[in-house]
């Protein structure tokens, strides 16, 4: 899935905006496909649609969920989502989907793994193929969040595959970052990077059911000890450690109450608003870097000179900073001597 295209029918900006605001699921899906397209004319229209819908977004709970493969993310999200729907919520699940670097294909199996949510009119599930880049994760998922919030979904869950660096990208676009772990991983951090634990707003030991309850309880105590030596990311919140069972719907009510408590605390201190402002600025900077790189890649003058510059850098005869300076000079963005500082 290398070049996603919008539907063949020709829709205007006003068509997309009105349809999304009305909660039209088909038009929402078309709008998401539009923002995922890599064609220049589609990107321009997508930006117009997003700008128009931006005032309608921003009111949802934004929750990131990660964990190693097999931890039961989809089962837990499916059950949590059904609980929230029963309480009158509307749920959007954006699954960051790993795209194969070899084939370009992606798994896109989340609707089968969240069968009940997939069938609910109050839920919307959308896999978001990464196209092999973290920039793809950030841009497409952030833009999709704007669309689903404008469509009236008041809980947005972003699920990551639990490997690689996409977790930190997702943590930088949500209000609450949940890490799911298992008992019996062999060590306190279970192979996950320390950095992932440091940015967690909660750790939940999943599959605390049947004869695994005692092991899950012990594991939770170990994870609490591990968190005790780390500095909290917020002065107003210490990440709790819970045991849950997505399969048996155990502990999910407490999990949600902790998420709402976290939001209330951060909102009261102004930290939630400050975090979102910082995330928006970070998003802008990421997109600026992406657009600059795209401009560099698409400039025919640079395309001719880049192999020479890369060869010289690889041979050790040209400083990387000087090579960058030459590229910027060709773009007329900055003088070469300024780029070398």
DRENSEVO-311126 format. One record per atom (N, C-alpha, C): residue in one letter; y, z, x. Coordinates in steps of 0.02 Angstrom, whole numbers, padded with zeros to 5 digits, always signed. Each point is the difference from the previous one (the first is absolute). Example, Ala and Ser with C-alpha at 12.3 -4.5 7.8 and 13.67 -1.06 7.14 Angstrom:
<sites>
A-00284+00390+00660A+00059+00000-00045A+00060+00000+00045S+00053-00036-00018S+00059+00003+00042S+00055+00037-00039
</sites>
This chain:
<sites>
X-00059+00000+00042X+00059+00000-00042X+00062+00000+00045X+00017-00058+00026X+00052-00005+00050X+00068-00019-00029X+00002-00032-00058X+00063-00022-00029X-00004+00007-00075X+00015+00060-00023X-00005+00013-00072X+00056-00037-00036X-00017-00033-00055X+00048-00039-00037X+00010+00029-00070X+00061-00006-00027X+00010+00022-00069X-00033-00048-00048X-00006+00020-00063X-00033-00044-00049X+00036-00067-00005X-00035-00050-00024X+00028-00067-00003X+00059-00005-00048X-00002+00039-00054X+00055-00002-00047X+00065+00020+00035X+00054-00033-00016X+00064+00012+00033X+00038+00053-00038X+00012+00058+00033X+00037+00054-00032X+00065+00011+00039X+00052+00018-00036X+00064+00015+00030X+00004+00074+00019X+00052+00018+00036X+00011+00070+00016X+00004+00041-00065X+00036-00024-00049X+00007+00038-00063X-00066+00008-00036X-00044-00050+00005X-00067+00005-00030X-00039+00057+00032X+00000+00001+00066X-00037+00053+00036X+00030+00068-00016X+00066+00006+00004X+00032+00065-00010X-00012+00026-00071X+00008-00042-00050X-00010+00021-00069X-00073+00019-00012X-00046-00040+00027X-00071+00015-00010X-00021+00065+00032X+00023+00012+00062X-00018+00062+00034X+00029+00060-00036X+00063-00005-00019X+00032+00056-00035X-00034+00015-00066X-00027-00051-00032X-00035+00010-00064X-00070+00027+00009X-00022+00006+00063X-00068+00024+00012X-00054-00052-00012X+00019-00063+00001X-00048-00055-00010X-00045-00004+00062X-00063+00019-00008X-00046+00004+00057X-00010-00068+00033X-00004-00053-00040X-00010-00066+00029X+00060-00021+00042X+00060+00014-00025X+00060-00018+00038X+00007+00045+00061X-00020+00062-00005X+00001+00045+00058X-00045-00028+00054X-00061-00021-00019X-00046-00028+00048X+00029-00063+00033X+00033-00041-00040X+00031-00061+00027X+00056+00018+00049X+00039+00052-00017X+00055+00020+00043X-00026+00026+00067X-00055+00037-00002X-00030+00025+00062X-00025-00058+00042X-00033-00048-00032X-00023-00059+00036X+00059-00038+00031X+00056+00000-00035X+00060-00033+00027X+00023+00034+00064X+00003+00066+00000X+00024+00034+00061X-00050-00003+00056X-00064-00014-00016X-00050-00007+00052X-00001-00070+00031X+00033-00048-00032X+00001-00068+00025X+00037-00004+00066X-00022-00043+00044X+00033-00010+00065X+00047-00060+00000X+00004-00037-00055X+00043-00059-00002X+00074+00021-00008X+00043-00034+00036X+00071+00019+00004X+00033+00001-00069X-00014-00051-00041X+00033-00002-00065X-00024+00056-00046X-00063+00020+00007X-00027+00056-00039X+00030+00066+00024X+00008+00006+00066X+00028+00062+00027X+00072+00009-00025X+00038-00055-00002X+00070+00006-00024X+00002+00022-00072X-00042-00029-00043X-00003+00020-00070X-00023+00072-00006X-00051+00018+00040X-00026+00069-00003X+00055+00050+00016X+00042-00015+00050X+00053+00047+00018X+00051+00007-00057X+00014-00054-00035X+00045+00004-00057X-00030+00044-00055X-00065-00009-00012X-00034+00041-00051X+00001+00074+00020X-00016+00014+00062X-00002+00069+00024X+00069+00033-00003X+00051-00037+00020X+00068+00028-00002X+00019+00017-00072X-00018-00042-00048X+00016+00012-00069X-00037+00061-00028X-00061+00011+00025X-00042+00055-00027X+00009+00065+00039X+00034-00002+00056X+00007+00060+00041X+00028+00060-00039X+00051-00009-00043X+00025+00058-00038X-00051+00030-00047X-00052-00037-00018X-00051+00025-00046X-00057+00036+00036X+00003+00003+00066X-00054+00031+00039X+00024+00068+00027X-00046+00035+00032X+00018+00062+00035X-00015+00064-00036X-00025-00004-00062X-00011+00062-00038X-00072+00024+00001X-00045-00038+00030X-00071+00017-00002X-00019+00049+00055X-00056+00035-00011X-00033+00036+00054X-00033-00052+00045X+00015+00002+00063X-00030-00047+00049X-00047+00039+00045X-00064-00017-00005X-00052+00039+00034X-00042-00046+00043X-00007+00017+00063X-00045-00036+00045X-00065+00038+00006X-00056-00036+00000X-00066+00031+00007X-00038-00037+00055X-00026+00039+00048X-00040-00030+00053X-00061+00043+00013X-00045-00027+00039X-00062+00034+00018X-00048-00051+00029X-00047+00025+00039X-00048-00046+00031X-00042-00035-00053X-00025-00060+00014X-00044-00034-00048X-00059+00046-00019X-00014+00002-00065X-00055+00041-00025X+00021+00069-00022X+00065+00017+00008X+00023+00067-00018X+00007+00007-00076X-00001-00055-00036X+00004+00004-00073X+00070-00009-00027X+00042-00037+00035X+00070-00010-00022X+00003-00031-00070X-00037-00054-00008X+00006-00036-00064X-00026+00041-00058X-00055+00038+00010X-00026+00043-00053X+00050+00054-00018X+00031+00030+00052X+00050+00053-00012X+00061-00028-00035X+00024-00059+00022X+00059-00030-00031X-00015-00019-00072X-00059-00028-00012X-00020-00020-00068X+00002+00060-00047X-00029+00056+00022X-00002+00060-00042X+00069+00031-00008X+00037+00005+00055X+00068+00028-00005X+00043-00043-00046X-00007-00065+00007X+00039-00045-00043X-00017+00010-00074X-00064+00007-00015X-00019+00010-00070X+00027+00067-00026X+00000+00051+00043X+00028+00065-00021X+00074-00008-00017X+00036-00037+00042X+00072-00008-00010X+00015-00043-00061X-00041-00050-00012X+00008-00041-00060X-00010+00042-00062X-00050+00044+00002X-00011+00045-00057X+00060+00045-00013X+00039+00012+00053X+00060+00042-00006X+00062-00041-00016X-00009-00065-00013X+00056-00043-00020X+00033-00039+00055X-00030+00000+00059X+00029-00037+00057X-00023-00073+00000X+00038-00042+00035X-00021-00069+00014X-00009-00007+00075X-00056-00028+00021X-00021+00002+00070X-00003-00070+00029X+00029-00008+00059X-00008-00062+00038X-00034+00018+00066X-00052-00037+00017X-00036+00011+00063X+00009-00063+00043X+00030+00008+00058X+00009-00054+00047X-00046+00013+00059X-00051-00040+00006X-00051+00011+00051X+00015-00045+00059X+00020+00029+00057X+00012-00038+00061X-00067-00026+00024X-00008-00066-00004X-00066-00031+00008X-00005-00034+00068X-00051+00017+00040X-00005-00030+00067X-00019-00074-00004X+00041-00041+00032X-00014-00071+00002X-00036-00018+00064X-00053-00038-00005X-00038-00019+00058X+00042-00045+00046X+00004+00018+00064X+00036-00040+00048X-00037-00065+00015X-00065-00001-00013X-00039-00060+00013X+00003-00050-00058X-00013+00025-00060X-00005-00045-00057X+00062-00003-00042X+00043+00053+00006X+00059+00003-00044X-00016+00029-00067X-00064+00013-00014X-00019+00028-00064X+00009+00075-00001X+00003+00028-00060X+00008+00072-00007X-00049+00026-00052X-00010+00066+00001X-00053+00030-00041X+00017-00004-00075X+00060+00023-00018X+00024-00005-00069X-00051+00024-00051X-00033+00055+00015X-00052+00024-00046X+00019+00062-00039X+00065+00018+00001X+00020+00064-00028X-00010+00005-00075X+00006-00056-00035X-00008+00003-00073X-00072+00016-00019X-00048-00018+00042X-00069+00018-00014X-00014+00072+00019X+00038+00026+00050X-00012+00069+00022X+00039+00050-00042X+00048-00022-00039X+00038+00043-00045X-00008-00028-00071X-00061+00001-00023X-00017-00037-00061X+00038+00025-00061X+00007+00066-00007X+00033+00026-00060X+00075-00015+00000X+00032+00009+00058X+00071-00017+00004X+00011-00074-00012X-00045-00041+00026X+00008-00073-00008X-00002-00021-00073X-00033+00039-00042X-00005-00016-00071X+00054+00032-00043X+00039+00045+00030X+00050+00037-00039X+00065-00040-00006X+00028-00005-00060X+00064-00034-00008X+00058+00039+00032X-00012+00063+00018X+00052+00041+00031X-00004+00000+00076X-00043-00042+00027X-00008-00004+00073X+00007-00072+00023X+00021-00007+00062X+00007-00066+00030X-00023+00005+00072X-00051-00038+00018X-00028+00002+00067X+00015-00066+00035X+00026+00004+00060X+00016-00060+00037X-00018+00008+00074X-00050-00036+00024X-00013+00000+00072X+00058-00036+00035X+00017+00024+00059X+00055-00031+00038X-00026-00021+00068X-00020-00063+00008X-00028-00022+00063X+00051+00005+00056X-00020+00025+00059X+00047+00012+00054X+00016-00062+00039X-00042-00052-00005X+00009-00060+00041X-00002+00017+00073X-00034+00055+00018X-00010+00017+00069X+00060+00031+00035X+00053+00017-00035X+00059+00028+00032X+00024+00061-00037X+00025+00049+00039X+00031+00058-00031X+00063-00019-00036X+00036-00051+00024X+00059-00024-00035X-00018-00023-00069X-00058-00032-00006X-00024-00021-00066X-00012+00059-00045X-00029+00053+00027X-00011+00061-00040X+00067+00025-00026X+00048+00008+00046X+00063+00030-00019X+00038-00041-00051X+00009-00065+00015X+00041-00041-00044X-00031-00008-00069X-00062-00023-00002X-00031-00015-00064X-00010+00062-00043X-00021+00055+00032X-00013+00060-00039X+00065+00031-00025X+00051+00003+00041X+00065+00027-00021X+00029-00041-00057X-00004-00066+00006X+00028-00042-00052X-00040+00005-00064X-00066+00006+00006X-00041+00009-00060X+00015+00066-00034X+00015+00052+00040X+00019+00064-00029X+00062-00007-00044X+00049-00038+00023X+00061-00011-00040X-00019-00031-00067X-00044-00049+00002X-00019-00036-00062X-00038+00045-00049X-00049+00038+00024X-00040+00040-00046X+00041+00058-00028X+00047+00027+00040X+00043+00052-00026X+00047-00027-00053X+00027-00060+00012X+00044-00032-00049X-00038-00015-00064X-00066-00010+00005X-00042-00014-00059X-00019+00063-00038X+00021+00058+00025X-00011+00062-00037X-00057+00043+00023X-00031-00016+00056X-00054+00042+00025X+00031+00059+00037X-00016+00061-00021X+00034+00059+00026X-00039+00038+00053X-00060-00023+00016X-00038+00025+00058X-00025-00061+00038X+00020-00006+00062X-00021-00056+00042X-00042+00029+00057X-00063-00020+00004X-00046+00023+00052X-00013-00058+00047X+00013+00011+00064X-00014-00051+00051X-00061+00024+00040X-00054-00038-00006X-00063+00018+00033X-00007-00042+00064X-00015+00033+00056X-00013-00037+00062X-00074+00003+00015X-00022-00046+00043X-00071-00005+00015X-00023+00058+00045X+00047+00033+00034X-00019+00058+00040X-00019-00016+00071X+00017-00058+00025X-00011-00016+00071X+00062-00036+00025X+00011+00002+00066X+00057-00035+00029X+00065+00039-00009X+00056-00038-00001X+00066+00031-00002X+00035-00006-00067X-00035-00026-00051X+00035-00010-00064X+00019+00066-00033X-00034+00055+00019X+00015+00065-00031X+00072+00020+00013X+00023-00007+00062X+00069+00020+00014X+00049-00045-00035X-00016-00064-00007X+00044-00045-00037X+00005+00021-00073X-00056+00020-00029X+00000+00022-00070X+00036+00067-00007X-00011+00046+00046X+00034+00065-00003X+00075-00007+00000X+00025-00054+00031X+00072-00011+00004X+00029-00032-00063X-00041-00011-00051X+00026-00030-00061X-00016+00041-00062X-00030+00060+00008X-00018+00041-00057X+00033+00068+00005X-00003+00038-00056X+00027+00067-00001X-00051+00052+00023X-00063-00015-00012X-00054+00049+00013X-00058-00037+00031X-00026+00027+00055X-00055-00034+00036X-00061+00045+00000X-00052-00023-00034X-00062+00038-00008X-00055-00028+00046X-00030+00044+00038X-00056-00019+00044X-00064+00029-00029X-00048-00043-00015X-00065+00022-00024X-00049+00003+00059X-00036+00055+00004X-00049+00009+00053X-00067+00021-00030X-00051+00001+00042X-00067+00021-00020X-00023+00059+00041X-00046+00038-00027X-00032+00053+00039X-00051-00031+00047X-00014+00035+00055X-00053-00023+00045X+00020-00057+00044X+00065-00006+00015X+00023-00055+00042X-00012+00012+00074X-00020+00061+00019X-00016+00013+00070X+00056+00032+00038X+00061-00006-00023X+00057+00034+00032X+00055+00007-00052X+00050+00042+00017X+00050+00018-00050X+00039-00060-00026X+00014-00049+00045X+00041-00056-00021X-00041-00061-00018X-00066+00005+00005X-00047-00049-00026X+00016-00071+00023X+00020-00007+00062X+00012-00066+00027X+00066-00030-00018X+00038+00031-00046X+00066-00026-00016X+00050+00022+00053X+00049-00042+00013X+00050+00015+00050X+00040+00062-00021X+00018+00039+00051X+00041+00059-00013X+00064-00018-00038X+00028-00058+00016X+00062-00022-00032X-00007-00007-00075X-00060-00020-00024X-00010-00007-00072X+00001+00068-00033X-00032+00050+00032X+00000+00067-00027X+00071+00028-00001X+00039-00015+00051X+00068+00026+00004X+00045-00025-00056X-00013-00061-00025X+00043-00026-00053X-00028+00013-00070X-00057+00034-00004X-00031+00015-00065X+00041+00052-00037X+00011-00011-00064X+00030+00050-00044X-00054+00042-00033X-00062-00023+00002X-00057+00038-00025X-00063-00029+00029X-00049+00044+00013X-00067-00021+00018X-00047+00022-00056X-00041-00045-00023X-00049+00017-00052X-00070-00019+00026X-00044+00049+00001X-00069-00013+00020X-00037-00022-00063X-00019-00064-00001X-00031-00029-00059X-00076+00011+00001X-00031-00017-00056X-00072+00007-00010X-00024+00072+00006X+00044+00046-00024X-00019+00070-00003X-00039+00012-00064X-00062-00025-00002X-00041+00005-00059X-00073+00008+00021X-00041+00022-00047X-00071+00010+00014X-00012+00047+00058X-00047-00019+00043X-00015+00043+00057X+00049-00008+00058X+00054-00037-00012X+00050-00010+00052X+00060+00046-00007X+00000+00043-00052X+00057+00043-00013X+00013+00048+00058X-00052+00032+00025X+00009+00048+00054X+00026-00034+00063X-00028-00059+00016X+00023-00036+00060X+00074-00021-00009X+00018-00021-00059X+00070-00020-00013X+00047+00059+00008X-00021+00058-00024X+00041+00060+00006X+00010+00019+00072X-00054-00003+00040X+00007+00015+00072X+00045-00051+00034X-00009-00064-00018X+00042-00052+00031X+00073+00011-00016X+00016+00020-00062X+00069+00012-00019X+00030+00056+00043X-00039+00052+00013X+00024+00054+00043X+00014-00025+00071X-00042-00045+00025X+00011-00028+00066X+00063-00043+00002X+00010-00039-00052X+00060-00042-00002X+00063+00043-00005X-00003+00056-00037X+00058+00045-00003X+00016+00027+00070X-00051+00016+00037X+00011+00024+00069X+00032-00054+00043X-00024-00061-00009X+00028-00056+00038X+00073-00011-00017X+00018+00005-00065X+00069-00008-00020X+00044+00056+00025X-00031+00059+00010X+00039+00057+00022X+00032-00007+00068X-00026-00045+00041X+00028-00009+00067X+00049-00059+00003X+00011-00033-00057X+00045-00057-00003X+00066+00020-00034X+00053-00032+00020X+00066+00013-00030X+00006-00039-00065X+00015+00034-00056X+00007-00036-00064X+00055-00053+00004X-00010-00054-00037X+00050-00053-00001X+00061+00018-00040X-00006+00051-00043X+00056+00022-00042X+00007+00075+00004X+00061+00024+00003X+00011+00072+00002X-00012+00033-00068X-00005-00041-00052X-00009+00027-00067X-00072-00007-00025X-00044-00028+00041X-00068-00013-00024X-00051+00008+00056X-00050+00042-00012X-00058+00007+00044X-00059-00034-00034X-00029-00049+00033X-00053-00040-00031X-00060+00044-00020X-00018+00002-00064X-00058+00039-00020X-00065-00039+00013X-00055+00036+00000X-00066-00030+00007X-00042+00020-00061X-00023-00050-00037X-00039+00013-00061X-00070-00029+00007X-00044+00023-00042X-00065-00033-00009X-00001-00031-00069X-00024-00062-00004X-00002-00036-00064X-00065-00038-00006X-00014-00021-00061X-00054-00047-00013X+00026-00053-00047X+00013-00059+00027X+00021-00055-00042X-00054-00018-00050X-00063+00004+00021X-00055-00018-00044X-00005+00046-00060X+00008+00066+00011X-00008+00050-00053X+00066+00023-00030X+00056-00029+00023X+00066+00019-00026X+00014+00074+00011X-00013+00023+00060X+00011+00070+00018X+00058+00003+00051X+00049+00042-00014X+00055+00011+00047X+00057-00050-00006X-00007-00050-00042X+00052-00051-00005X+00061+00024-00038X-00009+00045-00047X+00058+00029-00034X+00043+00040+00049X-00033+00039+00043X+00036+00038+00051X+00034-00047+00049X-00036-00052+00019X+00029-00050+00045X+00065-00028-00029X-00001-00020-00063X+00060-00029-00031X+00056+00052-00006X-00018+00062-00015X+00051+00052-00006X+00034+00011+00067X-00037-00006+00055X+00030+00006+00066X+00046-00059+00015X-00018-00059-00022X+00042-00059+00010X+00066+00009-00038X-00003+00024-00062X+00061+00010-00039X+00042+00057+00029X-00033+00051+00027X+00036+00056+00032X+00037-00026+00062X-00034-00041+00039X+00031-00030+00059X+00062-00039-00019X-00005-00041-00053X+00057-00040-00021X+00058+00044-00023X-00016+00053-00037X+00052+00045-00025X+00037+00034+00057X-00038+00023+00050X+00031+00034+00057X+00046-00047+00039X-00025-00059+00015X+00040-00047+00040X+00060-00026-00039X-00008-00007-00066X+00057-00022-00041X+00053+00054-00002X-00020+00063-00004X+00047+00056-00004X+00042+00007+00063X-00029-00016+00058X+00036+00007+00063X+00036-00064+00021X-00010-00054-00038X+00029-00064+00019X-00041-00039+00050X-00057+00029+00021X-00041-00033+00050X-00033-00064-00027X-00017+00000-00064X-00032-00059-00029X+00047-00059+00001X+00062+00011-00021X+00049-00054+00001X+00014-00023+00071X+00006+00047+00046X+00012-00018+00070X-00058-00040+00029X-00061+00019-00018X-00058-00036+00025X-00001-00071-00026X+00016-00009-00064X+00001-00067-00027X+00055-00043+00030X+00058+00030+00013X+00054-00038+00032X-00022-00022+00069X-00031+00045+00038X-00023-00017+00067X-00054-00054-00003X-00044+00003-00050X-00052-00050-00007X+00031-00069-00015X+00053-00001-00041X+00032-00064-00015X+00032-00030+00062X+00033+00042+00040X+00030-00026+00061X-00054-00023+00049X-00054+00038+00004X-00056-00021+00042X-00030-00066-00022X-00005-00009-00066X-00025-00062-00028X+00045-00058+00021X+00067+00011-00004X+00046-00052+00020X-00009-00019+00073X-00008+00050+00043X-00007-00014+00071X-00066-00037+00015X-00053+00020-00035X-00064-00034+00009X+00006-00074-00020X+00033-00011-00056X+00007-00069-00024X+00047-00040+00045X+00051+00033+00028X+00044-00035+00047X-00040-00023+00061X-00042+00045+00027X-00041-00019+00057X-00047-00057-00017X-00030+00003-00061X-00046-00052-00021X+00036-00067-00007X+00060+00001-00030X+00036-00062-00010X+00024-00029+00067X+00022+00043+00046X+00021-00024+00065X-00058-00033+00037X-00059+00032-00004X-00059-00029+00033X-00018-00067-00032X+00006-00004-00066X-00014-00063-00035X+00050-00054+00021X+00063+00020+00008X+00051-00048+00021X-00015-00025+00070X-00019+00046+00044X-00018-00019+00068X-00059-00049-00001X-00051+00016-00039X-00060-00041-00002X+00014-00070-00028X+00050-00004-00045X+00014-00064-00032X+00052-00043+00034X+00030+00025+00055X+00051-00038+00034X-00032-00049+00049X+00011-00066-00008X-00034-00048+00043X+00020+00006+00074X+00063+00020+00013X+00020+00009+00070X-00041+00055+00033X-00008+00056-00037X-00037+00056+00029X-00074-00018+00004X-00026-00037-00049X-00070-00021+00002X-00015-00039+00063X+00049-00040+00023X-00010-00038+00062X+00003+00044+00062X+00044+00050-00001X+00010+00041+00059X-00045+00061+00004X-00026+00022-00056X-00038+00062-00001X-00062-00001+00045X-00039-00055+00001X-00058+00000+00046X+00021+00011+00073X+00056-00029+00020X+00024+00010+00069X+00018+00072+00012X+00036+00031-00048X+00020+00069+00007X-00060+00047+00002X-00048-00012-00045X-00059+00042-00002X-00040-00006+00065X-00005-00061+00026X-00038-00010+00063X+00034+00037+00057X+00067-00002+00001X+00036+00034+00054X-00007+00076-00006X+00002+00025-00061X-00009+00072-00010X-00071+00020+00021X-00049-00040-00021X-00070+00016+00017X-00011-00002+00075X+00035-00046+00035X-00008-00006+00073X+00039+00053+00038X+00041+00038-00035X+00038+00052+00033X+00062-00024+00035X+00022-00061-00015X+00060-00028+00033X+00062+00006-00044X-00008+00021-00061X+00057+00008-00045X-00007+00065-00039X+00054+00039+00001X-00001+00062-00038X-00004-00015-00075X-00041+00038-00038X-00001-00010-00072X+00069+00005-00032X+00042+00046+00025X+00067+00007-00029X+00042-00062+00012X-00009-00032+00058X+00038-00062+00013X-00026-00057-00045X-00065-00001-00011X-00028-00051-00045X+00028+00008-00070X+00003+00063-00023X+00029+00013-00066X+00073-00021-00001X+00036+00013+00054X+00070-00019+00004X+00009-00075-00006X-00045-00038+00032X+00004-00073-00006X-00012-00023-00071X-00049+00032-00033X-00015-00019-00069X+00061+00014-00045X+00030+00059+00009X+00058+00017-00041X+00059-00046+00014X+00006-00020+00062X+00054-00047+00016X-00010-00066-00036X-00062-00023-00001X-00014-00062-00036X+00013+00006-00074X-00008+00060-00027X+00014+00012-00071X+00074+00012-00012X+00038+00007+00055X+00072+00015-00005X+00012+00065-00037X-00048+00048+00008X+00008+00065-00032X+00034+00050+00046X-00010-00009+00066X+00029+00047+00047X+00001-00032+00068X+00048+00018+00043X-00001-00027+00068X-00058+00028+00038X-00025-00038+00049X-00060+00021+00036X+00010+00065+00036X+00061+00012+00030X+00009+00063+00038X-00002+00060-00045X+00023-00007-00065X-00003+00057-00046X-00071+00017-00019X-00042-00052-00005X-00069+00011-00020X-00040+00032+00054X+00025-00002+00063X-00040+00027+00055X+00015+00073+00013X+00049+00029-00033X+00019+00069+00012X-00054+00048-00025
</sites>
